[in-house]
Amino acid sequence: MPVTVITEPGDERLADYRALTDVELRTRWEPPHGLFIAEGELVLRRALRAGYRPRSFLVDEKRVDQIGDLTETAPVYAAGQSVLEQATGFHVHRGVLASFHRRPLPDVDTLLAGARRLAILEDVNNHTNVGAIFRGAAALGVDAVLLSPTCADPLYRRSVRVSMGEVFAVPYATVAPWPDALARVRRAGFTVIAMTPGVDAVPLQRLTKEQRHRAALLLGAEGPGITPGAIRASDVRVAIPMRNGVDSLNVAAAAAVAFWELGRED
């Protein structure tokens, strides 16, 4: 398939890549059209290895050779930096973008049956945090991620980029209704462990062997944390002991600490 040179930022062939920094616009465009955007050669190659089907590639005209082995898999559009920046809304310093078809999310019961350790995200609506949590989950032995209905999209470009493509390695699904869906997790044999700085929280390292056996770590959004309803639906509340007057960690950092602790005895 030949490389097509694009000279106008308004070219309709670039519709998938329009205004990539506009979160609201992208949220209205990407899921309904069944697509997501991968940024950077490493990330798009990880998407391909994970089995996602490309719709097209968009590259800096000086970097076409970087994906020369992929030109038979989908249309390749090349453009200068000025055209790329006008079309996407930012400086494409990695030089490579790709539009991919989404896949159906896995069945929740099947996901639960095949996992030993879970992360559950409630209202985590910051894409950077979602991406960082997925990267930590992949690195530290979390088998799957469950999302409340109001979580940010793991396949949004920033989430994918921050995760370094690890969102493709960790299966995930959305669970509803919320927080009643936590009872479904418990029925599947998991202990729901809510991370909270509340006064009744026990230190994370004091979890028992039974509580660690099939652990589902529940994490809330920055600021408000886990909602009262989700706290009531959990089995145990835990906290990471803090020093020097620090009251909490960023949710992605806290997740990484907890993932490591839960897998420490593996």
Accessible surface in RSA format (square Angstrom, percent):
REM  Atomic radii and reference values for relative SASA: ProtOr
REM  Chains: A
REM  Algorithm: Lee & Richards
REM  Probe-radius: 1.40
REM  Slices: 20
REM RES _ NUM      All-atoms   Total-Side   Main-Chain    Non-polar    All polar
REM                ABS   REL    ABS   REL    ABS   REL    ABS   REL    ABS   REL
RES MET A   1   107.69  55.8  64.81  42.9  42.88 102.1  69.97  59.5  37.71  50.0
RES PRO A   2   112.84  82.2  98.50  89.8  14.34  52.1 109.89  90.7   2.95  18.3
RES VAL A   3    52.68  34.7  28.85  26.1  23.83  57.4  28.85  25.1  23.83  64.6
RES THR A   4    42.23  30.0  38.98  39.5   3.25   7.7  18.56  24.9  23.67  35.8
RES VAL A   5    91.87  60.5  72.37  65.5  19.49  47.0  72.37  62.9  19.49  52.9
RES ILE A   6     2.85   1.6   0.00   0.0   2.85   6.9   0.89   0.6   1.96   5.3
RES THR A   7    99.21  70.6  82.56  83.7  16.64  39.7  60.52  81.3  38.69  58.5
RES GLU A   8   111.80  64.2 111.41  84.3   0.39   0.9  42.81  82.8  69.00  56.3
RES PRO A   9    30.99  22.6  29.72  27.1   1.27   4.6  30.01  24.8   0.98   6.1
RES GLY A  10    54.38  67.1   0.00   N/A  54.38  67.1  37.77 103.6  16.61  37.2
RES ASP A  11    31.90  22.3  21.62  21.5  10.27  24.3  12.42  29.2  19.48  19.4
RES GLU A  12   136.21  78.2 124.28  94.0  11.93  28.4  67.40 130.4  68.81  56.2
RES ARG A  13   120.62  50.6 104.14  53.1  16.48  39.2  49.20  67.2  71.42  43.3
RES LEU A  14     0.00   0.0   0.00   0.0   0.00   0.0   0.00   0.0   0.00   0.0
RES ALA A  15    28.83  26.5  24.90  38.4   3.93   8.9  25.58  36.0   3.25   8.6
RES ASP A  16    12.37   8.7  11.75  11.7   0.61   1.4   3.35   7.9   9.02   9.0
RES TYR A  17     0.14   0.1   0.14   0.1   0.00   0.0   0.14   0.1   0.00   0.0
RES ARG A  18    67.72  28.4  67.70  34.5   0.02   0.1  49.53  67.7  18.19  11.0
RES ALA A  19    28.46  26.2  24.50  37.8   3.96   9.0  28.11  39.6   0.35   0.9
RES LEU A  20     1.36   0.8   0.77   0.6   0.59   1.5   0.77   0.5   0.59   1.6
RES THR A  21    66.13  47.0  49.80  50.5  16.33  38.9  30.08  40.4  36.05  54.5
RES ASP A  22    64.85  45.4  57.33  57.1   7.52  17.8  18.48  43.5  46.38  46.3
RES VAL A  23    56.64  37.3  52.84  47.8   3.80   9.2  52.84  45.9   3.80  10.3
RES GLU A  24   119.32  68.5 112.56  85.2   6.77  16.1  40.99  79.3  78.33  64.0
RES LEU A  25    56.70  31.6  56.45  40.4   0.26   0.6  56.45  39.6   0.26   0.7
RES ARG A  26     3.15   1.3   2.73   1.4   0.42   1.0   0.56   0.8   2.60   1.6
RES THR A  27    75.94  54.0  67.83  68.8   8.11  19.3  62.89  84.5  13.05  19.7
RES ARG A  28   139.22  58.5 123.52  63.0  15.70  37.4  70.67  96.6  68.56  41.5
RES TRP A  29    69.93  28.1  68.05  32.9   1.89   4.4  69.93  37.3   0.00   0.0
RES GLU A  30     2.42   1.4   2.42   1.8   0.00   0.0   0.81   1.6   1.61   1.3
RES PRO A  31    58.59  42.7  42.69  38.9  15.90  57.8  43.48  35.9  15.11  93.9
RES PRO A  32    98.93  72.1  53.76  49.0  45.17 164.2  66.40  54.8  32.53 202.2
RES HIS A  33    91.60  50.1  70.30  48.9  21.31  54.5  57.28  59.0  34.33  39.9
RES GLY A  34    27.03  33.3   0.00   N/A  27.03  33.3  23.76  65.2   3.28   7.3
RES LEU A  35     0.00   0.0   0.00   0.0   0.00   0.0   0.00   0.0   0.00   0.0
RES PHE A  36     0.00   0.0   0.00   0.0   0.00   0.0   0.00   0.0   0.00   0.0
RES ILE A  37     0.00   0.0   0.00   0.0   0.00   0.0   0.00   0.0   0.00   0.0
RES ALA A  38     0.00   0.0   0.00   0.0   0.00   0.0   0.00   0.0   0.00   0.0
RES GLU A  39     1.42   0.8   0.48   0.4   0.94   2.2   0.00   0.0   1.42   1.2
RES GLY A  40     5.46   6.7   0.00   N/A   5.46   6.7   5.46  15.0   0.00   0.0
RES GLU A  41    53.07  30.5  47.98  36.3   5.09  12.1  13.37  25.9  39.70  32.4
RES LEU A  42    82.40  45.9  71.86  51.4  10.54  26.5  78.45  55.1   3.95  10.6
RES VAL A  43     5.41   3.6   5.40   4.9   0.01   0.0   5.40   4.7   0.01   0.0
RES LEU A  44     0.00   0.0   0.00   0.0   0.00   0.0   0.00   0.0   0.00   0.0
RES ARG A  45    57.13  24.0  56.47  28.8   0.66   1.6  30.04  41.1  27.09  16.4
RES ARG A  46    68.50  28.8  65.43  33.4   3.07   7.3  12.97  17.7  55.53  33.7
RES ALA A  47     0.00   0.0   0.00   0.0   0.00   0.0   0.00   0.0   0.00   0.0
RES LEU A  48    42.04  23.4  27.06  19.4  14.98  37.6  27.34  19.2  14.70  39.6
RES ARG A  49   177.13  74.4 137.59  70.1  39.53  94.1  80.02 109.4  97.10  58.8
RES ALA A  50    33.17  30.5   9.15  14.1  24.02  54.6  21.98  31.0  11.18  29.6
RES GLY A  51    49.03  60.5   0.00   N/A  49.03  60.5  29.17  80.1  19.86  44.5
RES TYR A  52    19.19   9.0  15.17   8.6   4.02  10.5   0.52   0.4  18.67  23.0
RES ARG A  53   153.26  64.3 148.62  75.8   4.64  11.0  65.26  89.2  87.99  53.3
RES PRO A  54    16.15  11.8   9.36   8.5   6.78  24.7   9.36   7.7   6.78  42.2
RES ARG A  55    74.07  31.1  59.12  30.1  14.94  35.6  14.97  20.5  59.10  35.8
RES SER A  56     8.35   7.1   8.35  11.1   0.00   0.0   5.90  12.6   2.45   3.4
RES PHE A  57     0.00   0.0   0.00   0.0   0.00   0.0   0.00   0.0   0.00   0.0
RES LEU A  58     0.99   0.6   0.00   0.0   0.99   2.5   0.00   0.0   0.99   2.7
RES VAL A  59     0.16   0.1   0.00   0.0   0.16   0.4   0.16   0.1   0.00   0.0
RES ASP A  60    12.04   8.4  12.04  12.0   0.00   0.0   0.00   0.0  12.04  12.0
RES GLU A  61    89.15  51.2  70.69  53.5  18.46  44.0  18.25  35.3  70.90  57.9
RES LYS A  62   184.50  90.0 145.89  89.5  38.61  91.9  97.21  87.5  87.29  93.0
RES ARG A  63    84.09  35.3  81.22  41.4   2.87   6.8  13.51  18.5  70.58  42.8
RES VAL A  64    32.04  21.1  31.20  28.2   0.83   2.0  31.20  27.1   0.83   2.3
RES ASP A  65   136.03  95.3 115.03 114.5  21.00  49.6  38.80  91.3  97.23  97.0
RES GLN A  66    64.57  36.1  49.76  36.4  14.81  35.3  36.23  77.1  28.34  21.5
RES ILE A  67     0.00   0.0   0.00   0.0   0.00   0.0   0.00   0.0   0.00   0.0
RES GLY A  68    38.27  47.2   0.00   N/A  38.27  47.2  23.05  63.2  15.22  34.1
RES ASP A  69   103.30  72.4  64.21  63.9  39.09  92.4  52.88 124.5  50.42  50.3
RES LEU A  70    16.10   9.0  16.10  11.5   0.00   0.0  16.10  11.3   0.00   0.0
RES THR A  71    23.91  17.0  23.73  24.1   0.18   0.4   7.84  10.5  16.07  24.3
RES GLU A  72   148.07  85.0 123.16  93.2  24.91  59.3  37.92  73.3 110.15  89.9
RES THR A  73    73.90  52.6  45.75  46.4  28.15  67.1  52.16  70.1  21.74  32.9
RES ALA A  74     3.68   3.4   1.01   1.6   2.67   6.1   3.68   5.2   0.00   0.0
RES PRO A  75    46.92  34.2  46.51  42.4   0.41   1.5  46.92  38.7   0.00   0.0
RES VAL A  76     0.80   0.5   0.01   0.0   0.80   1.9   0.01   0.0   0.80   2.2
RES TYR A  77    26.42  12.3  26.42  15.0   0.00   0.0   5.58   4.2  20.85  25.7
RES ALA A  78     1.48   1.4   1.48   2.3   0.00   0.0   1.48   2.1   0.00   0.0
RES ALA A  79     0.26   0.2   0.00   0.0   0.26   0.6   0.26   0.4   0.00   0.0
RES GLY A  80    19.50  24.1   0.00   N/A  19.50  24.1  15.34  42.1   4.16   9.3
RES GLN A  81    52.39  29.3  45.62  33.3   6.77  16.1  40.91  87.1  11.48   8.7
RES SER A  82    74.67  63.1  62.20  83.0  12.47  28.7  49.47 105.3  25.20  35.3
RES VAL A  83    18.96  12.5  18.96  17.2   0.00   0.0  18.96  16.5   0.00   0.0
RES LEU A  84     1.00   0.6   1.00   0.7   0.00   0.0   1.00   0.7   0.00   0.0
RES GLU A  85    79.71  45.8  77.72  58.8   1.99   4.7  16.48  31.9  63.23  51.6
RES GLN A  86   116.55  65.2  83.99  61.4  32.56  77.5  41.27  87.8  75.28  57.1
RES ALA A  87     2.61   2.4   0.00   0.0   2.61   5.9   1.02   1.4   1.59   4.2
RES THR A  88     0.00   0.0   0.00   0.0   0.00   0.0   0.00   0.0   0.00   0.0
RES GLY A  89    46.28  57.1   0.00   N/A  46.28  57.1  23.13  63.5  23.14  51.8
RES PHE A  90    34.95  17.5  28.66  17.8   6.28  16.3  34.95  21.2   0.00   0.0
RES HIS A  91    96.08  52.5  88.29  61.4   7.79  19.9  62.14  64.0  33.94  39.5
RES VAL A  92     0.83   0.5   0.70   0.6   0.12   0.3   0.70   0.6   0.12   0.3
RES HIS A  93   101.70  55.6  90.20  62.7  11.50  29.4  72.69  74.9  29.01  33.8
RES ARG A  94    87.63  36.8  80.86  41.2   6.77  16.1  23.22  31.7  64.41  39.0
RES GLY A  95     0.45   0.6   0.00   N/A   0.45   0.6   0.29   0.8   0.15   0.3
RES VAL A  96     0.08   0.1   0.08   0.1   0.00   0.0   0.08   0.1   0.00   0.0
RES LEU A  97     0.23   0.1   0.23   0.2   0.00   0.0   0.23   0.2   0.00   0.0
RES ALA A  98     0.00   0.0   0.00   0.0   0.00   0.0   0.00   0.0   0.00   0.0
RES SER A  99     0.00   0.0   0.00   0.0   0.00   0.0   0.00   0.0   0.00   0.0
RES PHE A 100     0.00   0.0   0.00   0.0   0.00   0.0   0.00   0.0   0.00   0.0
RES HIS A 101    45.61  24.9  45.33  31.5   0.28   0.7  28.44  29.3  17.18  20.0
RES ARG A 102    55.66  23.4  36.39  18.6  19.27  45.9  21.77  29.7  33.89  20.5
RES ARG A 103   107.15  45.0  93.24  47.5  13.91  33.1  42.73  58.4  64.43  39.0
RES PRO A 104   131.34  95.7 103.10  94.0  28.23 102.6 115.24  95.1  16.10 100.1
RES LEU A 105    87.34  48.6  63.31  45.3  24.03  60.4  63.48  44.6  23.86  64.2
RES PRO A 106    55.65  40.6  38.89  35.5  16.76  60.9  50.66  41.8   4.99  31.0
RES ASP A 107    83.62  58.6  66.96  66.6  16.66  39.4  36.87  86.8  46.75  46.6
RES VAL A 108    16.55  10.9  14.68  13.3   1.87   4.5  14.68  12.8   1.87   5.1
RES ASP A 109    79.49  55.7  74.03  73.7   5.45  12.9  29.58  69.6  49.90  49.8
RES THR A 110    92.83  66.0  83.89  85.0   8.94  21.3  65.91  88.5  26.91  40.7
RES LEU A 111    13.15   7.3   1.88   1.3  11.26  28.3  11.18   7.9   1.96   5.3
RES LEU A 112     3.46   1.9   3.39   2.4   0.07   0.2   3.39   2.4   0.07   0.2
RES ALA A 113    86.98  80.0  49.93  77.0  37.05  84.3  60.49  85.2  26.49  70.2
RES GLY A 114    71.40  88.1   0.00   N/A  71.40  88.1  38.12 104.6  33.28  74.5
RES ALA A 115     6.86   6.3   1.27   2.0   5.59  12.7   3.14   4.4   3.72   9.9
RES ARG A 116   114.24  48.0 111.31  56.7   2.93   7.0  50.10  68.5  64.13  38.9
RES ARG A 117     8.14   3.4   8.14   4.1   0.00   0.0   0.76   1.0   7.37   4.5
RES LEU A 118     0.35   0.2   0.00   0.0   0.35   0.9   0.00   0.0   0.35   0.9
RES ALA A 119     0.00   0.0   0.00   0.0   0.00   0.0   0.00   0.0   0.00   0.0
RES ILE A 120     0.04   0.0   0.04   0.0   0.00   0.0   0.04   0.0   0.00   0.0
RES LEU A 121     0.00   0.0   0.00   0.0   0.00   0.0   0.00   0.0   0.00   0.0
RES GLU A 122     1.09   0.6   1.00   0.8   0.09   0.2   0.30   0.6   0.79   0.6
RES ASP A 123    44.13  30.9  44.03  43.8   0.10   0.2  14.74  34.7  29.39  29.3
RES VAL A 124     1.98   1.3   1.61   1.5   0.37   0.9   1.98   1.7   0.00   0.0
RES ASN A 125   102.72  70.8  86.80  83.9  15.91  38.3  19.31  46.5  83.41  80.6
RES ASN A 126    70.16  48.4  65.09  62.9   5.07  12.2  14.95  36.0  55.21  53.4
RES HIS A 127    21.60  11.8  19.04  13.2   2.56   6.5   9.48   9.8  12.12  14.1
RES THR A 128    59.02  42.0  58.61  59.4   0.41   1.0  44.86  60.3  14.17  21.4
RES ASN A 129    11.14   7.7  11.11  10.7   0.03   0.1   0.03   0.1  11.11  10.7
RES VAL A 130     0.00   0.0   0.00   0.0   0.00   0.0   0.00   0.0   0.00   0.0
RES GLY A 131     0.00   0.0   0.00   N/A   0.00   0.0   0.00   0.0   0.00   0.0
RES ALA A 132    32.96  30.3  24.62  38.0   8.34  19.0  26.12  36.8   6.84  18.1
RES ILE A 133     0.90   0.5   0.00   0.0   0.90   2.2   0.90   0.7   0.00   0.0
RES PHE A 134     0.00   0.0   0.00   0.0   0.00   0.0   0.00   0.0   0.00   0.0
RES ARG A 135   120.71  50.7 120.33  61.3   0.38   0.9  23.67  32.4  97.04  58.8
RES GLY A 136    11.65  14.4   0.00   N/A  11.65  14.4  11.02  30.2   0.63   1.4
RES ALA A 137     0.19   0.2   0.00   0.0   0.19   0.4   0.00   0.0   0.19   0.5
RES ALA A 138    38.71  35.6   7.79  12.0  30.92  70.3  12.37  17.4  26.33  69.8
RES ALA A 139    80.46  74.0  41.02  63.3  39.44  89.7  52.45  73.9  28.02  74.2
RES LEU A 140    55.84  31.1  44.32  31.7  11.52  28.9  50.72  35.6   5.12  13.8
RES GLY A 141    39.48  48.7   0.00   N/A  39.48  48.7  34.22  93.9   5.25  11.8
RES VAL A 142     8.23   5.4   0.18   0.2   8.05  19.4   0.26   0.2   7.97  21.6
RES ASP A 143    59.81  41.9  46.68  46.5  13.13  31.0  15.56  36.6  44.25  44.1
RES ALA A 144     1.32   1.2   1.32   2.0   0.00   0.0   1.32   1.9   0.00   0.0
RES VAL A 145     0.00   0.0   0.00   0.0   0.00   0.0   0.00   0.0   0.00   0.0
RES LEU A 146     0.01   0.0   0.01   0.0   0.00   0.0   0.01   0.0   0.00   0.0
RES LEU A 147     6.05   3.4   6.05   4.3   0.00   0.0   6.05   4.2   0.00   0.0
RES SER A 148     2.09   1.8   0.52   0.7   1.57   3.6   0.52   1.1   1.57   2.2
RES PRO A 149    72.80  53.1  42.65  38.9  30.15 109.6  44.02  36.3  28.78 178.9
RES THR A 150    90.59  64.4  73.61  74.6  16.98  40.5  79.58 106.9  11.01  16.7
RES CYS A 151    21.73  16.4   0.75   0.8  20.98  49.3   0.79   2.0  20.93  22.6
RES ALA A 152    10.03   9.2   0.78   1.2   9.25  21.0   9.41  13.3   0.62   1.6
RES ASP A 153    36.65  25.7  28.58  28.4   8.08  19.1  27.11  63.8   9.55   9.5
RES PRO A 154     4.45   3.2   4.45   4.1   0.00   0.0   4.45   3.7   0.00   0.0
RES LEU A 155     5.28   2.9   5.28   3.8   0.00   0.0   5.28   3.7   0.00   0.0
RES TYR A 156     4.76   2.2   4.76   2.7   0.00   0.0   4.76   3.6   0.00   0.0
RES ARG A 157     8.17   3.4   7.92   4.0   0.24   0.6   1.18   1.6   6.99   4.2
RES ARG A 158    68.68  28.8  68.68  35.0   0.00   0.0  10.32  14.1  58.36  35.4
RES SER A 159     0.00   0.0   0.00   0.0   0.00   0.0   0.00   0.0   0.00   0.0
RES VAL A 160     0.08   0.1   0.08   0.1   0.00   0.0   0.08   0.1   0.00   0.0
RES ARG A 161    57.89  24.3  56.31  28.7   1.58   3.8   5.76   7.9  52.14  31.6
RES VAL A 162    38.46  25.3  28.69  26.0   9.77  23.5  35.52  30.9   2.94   8.0
RES SER A 163     0.00   0.0   0.00   0.0   0.00   0.0   0.00   0.0   0.00   0.0
RES MET A 164    60.23  31.2  60.23  39.9   0.00   0.0  40.82  34.7  19.41  25.7
RES GLY A 165     2.20   2.7   0.00   N/A   2.20   2.7   0.00   0.0   2.20   4.9
RES GLU A 166    40.68  23.4  40.68  30.8   0.00   0.0   5.05   9.8  35.62  29.1
RES VAL A 167     2.33   1.5   0.00   0.0   2.33   5.6   0.00   0.0   2.33   6.3
RES PHE A 168    20.51  10.3   3.05   1.9  17.46  45.4   3.60   2.2  16.91  48.4
RES ALA A 169    67.29  61.9  32.28  49.8  35.01  79.6  42.47  59.8  24.82  65.8
RES VAL A 170     6.64   4.4   3.77   3.4   2.88   6.9   4.64   4.0   2.00   5.4
RES PRO A 171    65.17  47.5  53.82  49.1  11.35  41.2  64.13  52.9   1.04   6.5
RES TYR A 172    15.12   7.1  15.12   8.6   0.00   0.0  11.66   8.8   3.46   4.3
RES ALA A 173     1.91   1.8   1.91   2.9   0.00   0.0   1.91   2.7   0.00   0.0
RES THR A 174    60.25  42.9  44.20  44.8  16.05  38.3  28.97  38.9  31.28  47.3
RES VAL A 175     2.00   1.3   0.98   0.9   1.02   2.5   2.00   1.7   0.00   0.0
RES ALA A 176    57.51  52.9  38.09  58.8  19.42  44.2  38.28  53.9  19.23  50.9
RES PRO A 177    92.47  67.4  87.48  79.7   4.99  18.1  92.31  76.2   0.16   1.0
RES TRP A 178    53.05  21.3  22.78  11.0  30.27  71.1  22.78  12.1  30.27  49.1
RES PRO A 179    35.97  26.2  35.82  32.7   0.15   0.5  35.97  29.7   0.00   0.0
RES ASP A 180    99.44  69.7  86.74  86.3  12.70  30.0  27.85  65.5  71.59  71.4
RES ALA A 181     5.23   4.8   0.41   0.6   4.82  11.0   5.18   7.3   0.05   0.1
RES LEU A 182     0.24   0.1   0.24   0.2   0.00   0.0   0.24   0.2   0.00   0.0
RES ALA A 183    43.11  39.6  40.51  62.5   2.60   5.9  41.89  59.0   1.22   3.2
RES ARG A 184    71.75  30.1  69.70  35.5   2.06   4.9  22.49  30.7  49.27  29.9
RES VAL A 185     0.84   0.5   0.84   0.8   0.00   0.0   0.84   0.7   0.00   0.0
RES ARG A 186   101.60  42.7  88.72  45.2  12.88  30.7  16.64  22.7  84.96  51.5
RES ARG A 187   184.04  77.3 145.22  74.0  38.82  92.4  80.64 110.2 103.40  62.7
RES ALA A 188    36.09  33.2  13.24  20.4  22.85  52.0  26.43  37.2   9.66  25.6
RES GLY A 189    46.64  57.5   0.00   N/A  46.64  57.5  29.87  82.0  16.77  37.6
RES PHE A 190     7.71   3.9   0.00   0.0   7.71  20.1   0.84   0.5   6.87  19.7
RES THR A 191    27.93  19.9  26.67  27.0   1.26   3.0   5.89   7.9  22.03  33.3
RES VAL A 192     0.00   0.0   0.00   0.0   0.00   0.0   0.00   0.0   0.00   0.0
RES ILE A 193     0.00   0.0   0.00   0.0   0.00   0.0   0.00   0.0   0.00   0.0
RES ALA A 194     0.00   0.0   0.00   0.0   0.00   0.0   0.00   0.0   0.00   0.0
RES MET A 195    23.46  12.1  12.85   8.5  10.61  25.3  13.29  11.3  10.17  13.5
RES THR A 196    24.45  17.4  19.28  19.5   5.17  12.3   7.10   9.5  17.35  26.2
RES PRO A 197   108.72  79.2  81.91  74.7  26.81  97.4  85.72  70.8  23.00 142.9
RES GLY A 198    30.86  38.1   0.00   N/A  30.86  38.1  26.09  71.6   4.78  10.7
RES VAL A 199   160.88 105.9 124.68 112.9  36.20  87.2 132.83 115.4  28.04  76.1
RES ASP A 200    84.69  59.3  59.64  59.4  25.05  59.2  43.93 103.4  40.77  40.7
RES ALA A 201    19.36  17.8   0.23   0.4  19.13  43.5   0.23   0.3  19.13  50.7
RES VAL A 202    59.75  39.3  58.50  53.0   1.25   3.0  59.75  51.9   0.00   0.0
RES PRO A 203    33.41  24.3  31.56  28.8   1.85   6.7  33.03  27.3   0.38   2.3
RES LEU A 204     5.05   2.8   5.05   3.6   0.00   0.0   5.05   3.5   0.00   0.0
RES GLN A 205    91.51  51.2  77.19  56.4  14.32  34.1  37.90  80.7  53.61  40.7
RES ARG A 206   173.66  72.9 149.84  76.4  23.82  56.7  48.30  66.0 125.36  76.0
RES LEU A 207    10.15   5.7   0.06   0.0  10.09  25.4   0.47   0.3   9.68  26.0
RES THR A 208    66.42  47.2  58.95  59.8   7.47  17.8  63.74  85.6   2.68   4.1
RES LYS A 209   162.56  79.3 153.71  94.3   8.85  21.1  96.98  87.3  65.58  69.9
RES GLU A 210   131.20  75.3 118.65  89.8  12.55  29.9  69.82 135.0  61.38  50.1
RES GLN A 211    48.21  27.0  47.65  34.8   0.56   1.3  12.66  26.9  35.55  27.0
RES ARG A 212    18.62   7.8  17.70   9.0   0.92   2.2  12.87  17.6   5.75   3.5
RES HIS A 213   116.50  63.7 111.95  77.8   4.54  11.6  78.30  80.7  38.20  44.5
RES ARG A 214    53.14  22.3  51.62  26.3   1.52   3.6  22.62  30.9  30.53  18.5
RES ALA A 215     0.26   0.2   0.00   0.0   0.26   0.6   0.00   0.0   0.26   0.7
RES ALA A 216     0.00   0.0   0.00   0.0   0.00   0.0   0.00   0.0   0.00   0.0
RES LEU A 217     0.13   0.1   0.13   0.1   0.00   0.0   0.13   0.1   0.00   0.0
RES LEU A 218     0.00   0.0   0.00   0.0   0.00   0.0   0.00   0.0   0.00   0.0
RES LEU A 219     3.29   1.8   2.93   2.1   0.36   0.9   3.29   2.3   0.00   0.0
RES GLY A 220     7.92   9.8   0.00   N/A   7.92   9.8   0.34   0.9   7.58  17.0
RES ALA A 221    12.96  11.9   8.17  12.6   4.79  10.9   8.60  12.1   4.36  11.5
RES GLU A 222    81.82  47.0  65.30  49.4  16.53  39.3  42.80  82.8  39.03  31.9
RES GLY A 223    82.11 101.3   0.00   N/A  82.11 101.3  40.66 111.6  41.45  92.8
RES PRO A 224   113.50  82.7  75.95  69.2  37.54 136.5  88.88  73.4  24.62 153.0
RES GLY A 225    26.97  33.3   0.00   N/A  26.97  33.3  23.73  65.1   3.24   7.3
RES ILE A 226    17.63  10.0   0.70   0.5  16.93  40.8   0.70   0.5  16.93  46.0
RES THR A 227    49.45  35.2  46.74  47.4   2.71   6.5  45.96  61.7   3.50   5.3
RES PRO A 228    94.30  68.7  89.10  81.2   5.20  18.9  94.30  77.9   0.00   0.0
RES GLY A 229    19.48  24.0   0.00   N/A  19.48  24.0  12.31  33.8   7.18  16.1
RES ALA A 230     0.00   0.0   0.00   0.0   0.00   0.0   0.00   0.0   0.00   0.0
RES ILE A 231    33.46  19.0  33.46  24.9   0.00   0.0  33.46  24.1   0.00   0.0
RES ARG A 232   180.61  75.8 152.01  77.5  28.60  68.1  76.09 104.0 104.52  63.3
RES ALA A 233    22.74  20.9  16.34  25.2   6.40  14.6  22.61  31.8   0.13   0.4
RES SER A 234     9.85   8.3   0.00   0.0   9.85  22.7   0.00   0.0   9.85  13.8
RES ASP A 235    63.35  44.4  28.21  28.1  35.14  83.1  16.39  38.6  46.96  46.8
RES VAL A 236    22.19  14.6  17.56  15.9   4.63  11.2  22.19  19.3   0.00   0.0
RES ARG A 237    73.38  30.8  70.22  35.8   3.15   7.5   6.00   8.2  67.37  40.8
RES VAL A 238     0.00   0.0   0.00   0.0   0.00   0.0   0.00   0.0   0.00   0.0
RES ALA A 239    23.37  21.5  21.47  33.1   1.90   4.3  23.26  32.8   0.10   0.3
RES ILE A 240    27.58  15.7  19.17  14.3   8.42  20.3  19.17  13.8   8.42  22.8
RES PRO A 241    74.10  54.0  49.14  44.8  24.97  90.8  59.79  49.4  14.31  88.9
RES MET A 242    64.14  33.2  30.59  20.2  33.56  79.9  29.35  25.0  34.79  46.1
RES ARG A 243   199.17  83.6 184.64  94.1  14.54  34.6  63.61  86.9 135.56  82.2
RES ASN A 244   150.19 103.6 105.02 101.5  45.16 108.7  36.28  87.3 113.90 110.1
RES GLY A 245    82.60 101.9   0.00   N/A  82.60 101.9  44.29 121.5  38.31  85.8
RES VAL A 246    76.49  50.3  67.22  60.9   9.28  22.4  72.53  63.0   3.97  10.8
RES ASP A 247   115.77  81.1 100.66 100.2  15.12  35.7  44.74 105.3  71.04  70.8
RES SER A 248    61.30  51.8  47.21  63.0  14.09  32.4  24.43  52.0  36.86  51.6
RES LEU A 249    71.01  39.5  51.31  36.7  19.70  49.5  55.92  39.3  15.09  40.6
RES ASN A 250    68.19  47.0  56.52  54.6  11.67  28.1  30.40  73.2  37.80  36.5
RES VAL A 251    11.71   7.7   7.98   7.2   3.73   9.0  11.26   9.8   0.46   1.2
RES ALA A 252    13.36  12.3   8.95  13.8   4.41  10.0   9.29  13.1   4.07  10.8
RES ALA A 253    45.39  41.7  35.30  54.5  10.10  23.0  43.72  61.6   1.68   4.4
RES ALA A 254    13.07  12.0  13.07  20.2   0.00   0.0  13.07  18.4   0.00   0.0
RES ALA A 255     0.35   0.3   0.35   0.5   0.00   0.0   0.35   0.5   0.00   0.0
RES ALA A 256    36.21  33.3  34.62  53.4   1.59   3.6  35.11  49.4   1.10   2.9
RES VAL A 257    62.86  41.4  57.93  52.4   4.93  11.9  62.70  54.5   0.15   0.4
RES ALA A 258     0.00   0.0   0.00   0.0   0.00   0.0   0.00   0.0   0.00   0.0
RES PHE A 259     0.66   0.3   0.64   0.4   0.01   0.0   0.64   0.4   0.01   0.0
RES TRP A 260   141.11  56.6 138.03  66.8   3.08   7.2 111.48  59.4  29.63  48.1
RES GLU A 261    13.63   7.8  13.63  10.3   0.00   0.0   3.52   6.8  10.11   8.3
RES LEU A 262     5.84   3.3   0.69   0.5   5.15  12.9   0.69   0.5   5.15  13.9
RES GLY A 263    17.56  21.7   0.00   N/A  17.56  21.7   6.41  17.6  11.15  25.0
RES ARG A 264   108.61  45.6  80.09  40.8  28.52  67.9  31.62  43.2  76.99  46.7
RES GLU A 265   118.87  68.2  83.81  63.4  35.06  83.5  43.23  83.6  75.64  61.8
RES ASP A 266   112.22  78.6  44.18  44.0  68.04 160.9  58.15 136.9  54.07  53.9
END  Absolute sums over single chains surface
CHAIN  1 A    12241.6       9413.1       2828.5       6771.2       5470.4
END  Absolute sums over all chains
TOTAL         12241.6       9413.1       2828.5       6771.2       5470.4
